[in-house]
Each structure stands twice: as C-alpha cells, then as structure tokens.
Amino acid sequence: MGRLLFFVLIAVLVFWAIRSYRRGLKKRQEEAQKESPSIESEDMVRCTHCGVHLPKSESILSEDKFFCSDEHRHLHLQR
C-alpha cells in the first residue's frame, strides 16, 4: 500500500510540474506578443511642391493635394 501511495504522489508531482511549466511558457509568449511592436502599414503620399514622399498622417492636405510642410503649401498656392 505504501508503494502505491508513493507512485501516486510522484505522478501527481510530475503532472503538477508539467502543468505549471506549460502555463509559464504560455504566459511568457503572451507577454512577448504584447511587447513586440505591431507593424502597421500606412499610405505614403508625395508632396505636390517638392516631390518628397511622406506618410499620409504627417502630410498637409489642401485642395486635394498633399504637402510636406505648410511652407510648401504656401509656395505652391502662390504660383
């Protein structure tokens, strides 16, 4: 009877160790995914005045044309 309890105890300990190890791996993978920066694509546009390409979110839109700076927008509108 003593041997049976010993082997059951060993089996429970091995099961518990494997389970906690797998949980730790899963938790580390989830943290790594949260920390890694997500790469999102963004449309690029061309400045109407100088031709420089820049992200659409950083451009200035005027009269359905994109500009890299307010100065280039003013220079283009003066023409």
N, C-alpha and C positions, 0 to 999 in steps of 0.2 A: 504494500500500500504506500510505503514511503517513497519508493522509486517512482510510482505513478504520479504522485503529487510533485515530485522533483521535476519530472519531464513536462508536466502540465505547466508548472511555474516557468521553466525555461522557454517553452513555446509561447507563453503569454508575454514574457520579456522580449523575445525576438520579434513577435508581432508588434508590440508597442514601439520598439526601437525603429523598425522599418517604417511604421506609420508616421512617427514624428519626423524621421528623416525626409520622407516624401513631402510632408507638409512644409518643412523648412525650404526644400527646393522650390516648391510651388510659390511660396511667399517671396523668395528671392527673385524668381522670374517675374512675378507681377511688379515688384519694386523696380526691377531693371527696365521693364517696359514703360513704367510711369516716368522714369528719369530720362530715358532716351528722347531726344527731341524729335518731334514728328516733322517730317519734311513735307511741306505743302507747296505745291506749285502755284505760281502767280503769273498772270498775264504780263508780258512786257510790252511797253509802248515806245514809240520813237518821238523824240522832241521834234516838233514841226520846224523850229528855227535852226537848231544845230545838228540834228540827226542822232543825238545820243540816245541809246536805249536805256530805259529805267523801268522799275516795277510800276505797275499801274497805280498802286496805292500811294506812291511817292510823287506822282506827276500832278500837274495842274491842268485842269480841263477848262477850256474856254472856246466857245463857238464850235464845239465838237472837234477840237484839236487839242493835242496833248503837248505840254511844255515841261521842261526840266526845272525851270525856275520862273519866278514872277518877272524877273528882268527880261528873260527871253520872250515871255508873253507880251510884255510892253513893246519890245523891239519889233516883234512880228506884227503887232497891231498898228504900229506907226508907219509901216510900209504902205 
